[in-house]
Amino acid sequence: MFILTDTLKRIRRSIFARNLKRAREKKMMPAEEAATRAGVSIATWYKYESGDQWPRTEDQFARVCKAVSLKPQDTFRKSFA
């Protein structure tokens, strides 16, 4: 059970990271600007986009999504373009 749960978490984090980066690139926004808009460091932003970390609070999650005009419901969709 632990392995399955851990795997699902990695998959969700990977989908979130991919969609976050796609949303930023679609707006042709530099990562630095997105980080500033979200109120996080550039290092943290890159961790979000690489899937190494994700927002720890709902407020932080909402700010990250808003920074790149990503609807929260689209963050975990596999088919988000």
C-alpha positions as CSV (number, residue, x, y, z in Angstrom):
1,M,0.0,0.0,0.0
2,F,2.8,2.4,0.8
3,I,4.5,1.9,-2.6
4,L,1.2,2.6,-4.4
5,T,0.5,5.7,-2.4
6,D,4.1,7.0,-2.9
7,T,3.8,6.3,-6.6
8,L,0.5,8.2,-6.9
9,K,2.0,11.2,-5.1
10,R,4.9,11.2,-7.5
11,I,2.5,11.0,-10.5
12,R,0.4,13.9,-9.2
13,R,3.4,16.0,-8.5
14,S,4.7,15.3,-12.0
15,I,1.5,16.3,-13.6
16,F,1.3,19.4,-11.5
17,A,4.9,20.4,-12.5
18,R,4.3,19.8,-16.2
19,N,1.0,21.8,-16.2
20,L,2.5,24.6,-14.3
21,K,5.5,24.9,-16.7
22,R,3.2,24.7,-19.7
23,A,0.9,27.4,-18.4
24,R,3.9,29.7,-17.8
25,E,5.4,29.0,-21.2
26,K,2.0,29.5,-22.9
27,K,2.0,33.0,-21.5
28,M,5.6,33.4,-22.6
29,M,6.5,34.5,-19.1
30,P,9.9,34.1,-17.6
31,A,10.2,31.9,-14.5
32,E,11.5,34.8,-12.6
33,E,8.3,36.8,-13.3
34,A,6.1,33.9,-12.3
35,A,8.0,33.4,-9.1
36,T,7.7,37.1,-8.2
37,R,3.9,37.1,-9.0
38,A,3.5,34.0,-6.8
39,G,5.6,35.5,-4.0
40,V,8.2,32.7,-3.9
41,S,11.8,32.5,-4.7
42,I,13.0,31.5,-8.2
43,A,14.6,28.4,-6.6
44,T,11.3,27.4,-5.2
45,W,9.5,28.1,-8.5
46,Y,12.0,25.8,-10.3
47,K,11.4,23.1,-7.7
48,Y,7.7,23.4,-8.5
49,E,8.3,23.1,-12.2
50,S,10.6,20.1,-11.8
51,G,8.3,18.3,-9.4
52,D,10.8,18.4,-6.6
53,Q,8.4,20.4,-4.4
54,W,4.9,21.7,-4.4
55,P,3.0,24.4,-2.6
56,R,2.5,23.5,1.1
57,T,-0.6,25.5,1.8
58,E,-3.9,26.2,-0.1
59,D,-3.0,29.9,-0.1
60,Q,0.4,29.3,-1.6
61,F,-1.2,26.9,-4.2
62,A,-3.7,29.5,-5.2
63,R,-1.0,32.2,-5.6
64,V,1.1,29.8,-7.8
65,C,-1.9,29.1,-10.0
66,K,-2.9,32.7,-10.3
67,A,0.6,33.8,-11.2
68,V,0.4,31.9,-14.5
69,S,-3.4,32.1,-14.9
70,L,-3.8,28.4,-14.3
71,K,-7.2,27.2,-13.0
72,P,-6.7,25.1,-9.9
73,Q,-8.9,22.4,-11.4
74,D,-6.5,22.1,-14.4
75,T,-3.4,21.6,-12.3
76,F,-3.8,17.8,-12.1
77,R,-5.4,17.1,-15.5
78,K,-3.3,14.9,-17.8
79,S,-4.6,16.5,-20.9
80,F,-4.0,20.1,-20.0
81,A,-2.4,21.9,-22.9
